[in-house]
Amino acid sequence: MNSIDSTTEPSLSGEQHDLLFRLIENAPFGVYLVDADFRLRQVSAGAMKIFEQVRPLIGRDFNEVLRVVWAEPFATEAIKVFRNTLETGEAFETSGSTALRQDLGVMETYQWKIERVAMPDGRLGVACYFANITERQEAQQEAAFLSQLSQKLAMVTDPAEINAMATREVGEFLGLHRCYFFDVLPEGGALKIMPDWRRSGNDLAGVHRMDRLGTEEWREALYRGRIVIDDVRAHEWTRDFADNYEALDIRAYTVAPFLYEGRWVASVKACSDVPRVWKNGDVRLLENVVARVWPLIERARVEEELRVSEERFRTLFESIDEGFCVIEVLFDGEGRPVDYRFEQANPAFEEFTGLRGVLGRTALELVPDLEPFWVETYGRVAMSGMAVRFEQEAKPMNRWFEVHASRIGGSGSRRVAIVFNNITHRKQVETALGQLTRESDQQRRLYETVLSNTPDLVYVWGLDHRFTYANEALLKMWGRSRGDAIGKHCLELGYEPWHAEMHDREIDHVVATKHSVRGEVPFVHETDGLRDYDYILVPVLGDDGEVVAVAGTTRDVTERKRSEKAVQLRTAQFETLLNQAPLGVYLVDDALRVAQANPLSKTMFGDVPEVIGQELDGLLRRLWPTEMVDDVMGIFRRTLETGEAYASPERGERRLDTGEREFYAWRTDRITLPDGRHGVVCYFMDISAQVETRERIQESEERLRTLVSVIADVVWMADAEGAFADPQPAWEAFTGQSWEAHRGLGWFDAIHPEDRDEFALRWRQAREQGGVFESPGRLWHADSGEWRHFVARATPLRESDGSVREWVGACTDVSVQKRTEAELRVARDQAERVSRAKDHFLAVLSHELRTPLTPVLMAVAALEHDPGISVTVREDLAMMKRNIELETKLIDDLLDLSRITTGKLVLKVETVDLHQAVKHVCGICRPQARERGVILRFQEVVDEPMFVSTDAARLQQVLWNVVRNGIKFTPEGGTVEVTVSKLSASTDRYEVRVRDSGIGIPAKALPHIFDAFEQGGADVTRQFGGLGLGLAICESVMTLNGGSIRAESEGEGQGSTFIIEVPMAQAPTKGGGSVEVPEEDHGHARLLLVEDHADTLRMLSRMLKKAGYRVMAVSNVGSALAAVESNAFDLVVSDLGLPDGNGYELMRRIQAVKPLPGIAMSGFGMEEDMRRSREAGFSEHLVKPIDVGKLVAAIQRVSESGREGESRMEA
């Protein structure tokens, strides 16, 4: 075998090779070259199409190229053939190979040849010449298939067999899932599918709505030409109807129409149950099939219909009840009809006419004296071709006929087809019925006259629920004529749907049960508006006892209903009046038995369960003494007998059943009962309360007179105008005015001149409004010789009509109270000044202490991250950081205490898992415990969250204080135990216990352990440091939160226990929770840093740059404004205390020029400072010393939220 690197084939120069390739470039076949390295080296234009999916192409490994284009196993087989030719020089040629295209997913057939050739580089290669003969092969297969199909169909004449054979052959040939022919119903809108061929599923034969199968464009395209749908879910015409198709097991389909003279006739449809790319050959085959098959189906149908029609006509001709014959009309030389000859006649002809043997004979031959009418009529039909229908008597035959005659054939034909009935009996009956009809018409007019003049509505429904009769009153109510109403349904006559449906149900009920139905219904009269009607529906029975119609009468009962409603209303009003009357009312009949009693009267009868029908005498004797009952019964009898009314005087008696003394005012009157007899009605009122009240008033007045004489207030009484009408002893004793001096309005002179105008104004307003009078002022005190402060109050006493009768008032001496209030105001003002001074001092102290700590804290933080720092120095830095944090904590405690004492501490209450909060605090404190050699235990014993309602941050502050104190006051080797539990099943509080084995609390110090600045002694302060504010703050926070904290200790050296109780809360709503803020690249954020403290400015700038920000640092307001005008920044971080202004003003001026978010820094951390920061435009307020981590977090928050979120302040 020759090496592929050397050649024995004639070698072509490069120019010769290029020339040769240009010659075949435009050949109708493809050519490509594979070099000795088995790489595709050159491709002709005709070959490019097969390699459309291969990129890059030239120089590509030919193994890869073939596997991209062809599926297995053909790709591997082709590679073997090419390699064999390259190595051996053995050429290869095939007249046609069919394989699956890997890149296109379709089967294609190619004719190809390969041979070894010399390449321009002197080495060997392979040249491939090929042609795609897929369509040619498909066309040959298609032609063979169509030829075979035509041969098979030529032997079949039944349309169903033609359809079945054609769809089966096409389905199997194209590998379909389903195939069928269809056309569109004449009225459009629906497809009529013939029985289909299918591999599985149900037959789709039948009618299918087109609007469930495609869009309007699809429906229009159906009549124009082929439709190709590769996937019903992807095509715009069908994707909205894909579910309907898949219910029919159709995922892809193509439709080929049969057009006749440009007009659509029918279509064939090929279906696949999976997506399928339809080839042109598929559609072309279907078009050929439908063009060949549908005419065969139509012809078979016509032949079948003709055969069936002939059979039907033959059967009809023999079996129809009507007489039938075909005649030939005979004309004379002048074209006049003179006779007619019988050509055909059915059996009924002889029965109806009595004529026998008529075929071939003429009419006049059979009936010589036949009237000319018959010959003339049939002659006109034969001549004009116009059919006629008539009834006529043939007197010679003594018969009546109903005839329909029409010409057979064209204008030259003289044959006439005649269909007729013998109606002789009917005519005889009609004659007899004529007389009966005239008689019944007279009866109907009589009934109609009666019914038309009745105000009631009379009507009849047929069994189809349509009116067959309505009298004039009903027509008037409808506002319709008889012709416009008869034959109509209730809905068509304007009845409401519910009304019409109700009558439909009632008609069905009457028909089904043969029982009448009665009811009432409102209806709108054409002229009288809404009226009420009472109606009854009854069955009308036929001779067979079955219902043939439903008749009804309706009466307008509007006035009756109104009268009934009026009576019911009056009765209800009377009963309401009787039942709600403030009087007891009861009625006795002429036998003095109780006939009626309202609810209030029944209370007078006590525990008697039912008073109606009982004798009044017996009832009263159960309640009252005998003497009183005898008097009362005598009065009732006298009223009953004489009609004389009786009104009792006020009378009180003690009841026998209750032992209570009661007073009644009562009256009796005689009335006439509905049955004409007399009775007695008694009205009474229990006035026991009024009598008791009157007696109490009398006692009260006596006590009041005694009280007025001894009280210190100046009590007085004036008339409606405010004048003293009677001497006022108390007034005279206080003011020294004599009766002559304070008489009338003289009392006004005892009021201080400066207070008189205000006093007079309030007095006038009280009189005009009729309300309570009250006014302060000064009144002359005779004994002390000075003006005394007082408050005058007066209440009006009113007449029965509401007008003021007189005033009762008193003047209260409030001089001592006034002096006390003045002293309290002075003390309060002084206390407030002291408090403001203290707040100012704390704020300034906080600022001055915090500011220097910021650069120190930042320097420490920076050094801690320096890898070159020694362990010793790192420990010293940690010590420095702890002490800075300690000092910051002391400052925060002072500020918290100030907030608490001034009532400015506000809690942000939310739902918190207490167990997790305690666990978190223990985790924070555990490093401190390890450092001190203390064992910190947290007992985790809960199985579910322990939700509490609290301020999460403040709760953590309390827990941290208590746990940290336990560690702080416990010597090395000691323990601190923390537990969380519910107090008991009946409580709504959780308990946190922190027990330590530390120094304990002396008994004398235990009551003061929560006092501010109290640590249990100076030695404790010296040993452990601090200000003693933590527990005081803890107690205040827990109290504000509705919880509590307390301490227990057995004494010094016995350790201590702190118990914290927190109120329980409902579990929070699911779906909440925090949202993690994703880390962002802030390397491009531009910050303007404003700080007048040089060290702080330098350290902050350095740390922020290290954190990745671009920072411009300035130290005053002027420099900051200049920087903003000339530079673009994302955020401002500014100190509030600046040498040439302040941060508040700076932020306002920046916002006016270029709105920017900002973060304020200050040593001041009071609520007022944070409020001013928010108002100036800062988004956050950070209190010094500044922790770089917190500052970076704040910058990220502000950058993310911009200016849209609510400002967040941090103390």
Buried (B, 14 or more C-beta within 10 A) or exposed (E): EEEBEEBEBEBBEEEEBEEBBEEBEEBEBBBBBBBBEBBBBBBBEBBEEBBEEBEEBEEBEBBEBBBBBBBEEBBEBBBEBBBBBBBEBEEBEEEEBEBBBBBEEEEBBBBBBBBBBBBBBEBBBBBBBBBBBBBEBBBEEBEEBBEEBEEEBEEBEBBBEBBBBBBBBBBEBBEBBBBBBBBBEEEEEBBBBBBBBBEEEEEBBEEBEBEEBBBEEBBEBBEEBBBBBBBBBEBEBBBEBBEBBEEBBBBBBBBBBBBEEEEBBBBBBBBBBEEBEBBEBBBBBBBBBBBBBBBBBBEBBEEBEEEEEEEEEEEEBEEEEBBBBBBBBBBEEEEEBBBBBBBBBBEBBBEBBEBEEBEEEBBBEBBEEBBEEBBEBBBBBBBEBEEBEEEBBBEEBEBBBBBBBBBBEEEEEBBBBBBBBBBBEBBEEEEEEEEEEEEEEEEEEEEBEEBEEEEBBBBBBBBEBEBBBBBBBBBBBBEBEEEEBBEBBBBEBBBBEEBBEBBBEBBEBBBEEEEBBEEEBEBEBEEEEEBBBBBEBBBBEEEEEEBEBBBBBBBBBBEEBEEEEEEEEEEEEEEEEBEEBEBBBBBBBBEBBBBBBBEBBBEBBBEBEEBEEBBBBEBBBBBBEEEBBBEBBEBBEBBBEEEEEBEBEEBEBEBBEEEEEBBBBBBBBBEEEEEEEBBBBBBBBBBBEEBEEEEEEEEEEEEEEEEBEEEEBBBBBBBBEBBBEEEBBBBBEBBBBEBEBBBBEBBBEBBBEEBEEEBBEBBEEBBEEEEEBEBBBBBBBEEEEEBBBBBBBBBBEEEEEEEBEBBBBBBBBBBEEBEEEEEEEEEEEEEEEEEEEEBEEBBEBBBEBBBBBBBBBBBBBBBBEEEEBEEEEEEBBEEBBEEBBEBBBBBBBBBBBBBBBBEEBEBEBBBBBBBEBBBBBBEEBBEBBEEBEBBBEBEEEBEEBBBBBBBBBBBBBBBBBBBBBBBBBBEEEBBBBBBBBBEEEEEEBBBBBBBBBBBBBBEEBBEEBBBBEBBBEEEBBEEBEBBBBBBBBBBBBBEBBBBBBBBEBEEEEEBBBBBBBBBBBEEBEEEEEEEEEEEEEBEEBEBBBBBBBEBBBBBBBBBBBEBEBBBBBBBBBBBBBEBBEEEEBBBBBBBBBBEEBBBBBBBEBBBEEEEBBBBBBBBBBBBEBBEBBBEBBBBBBBBBBBBBEEBBEBBBBBBEBEEEEEBBBEB
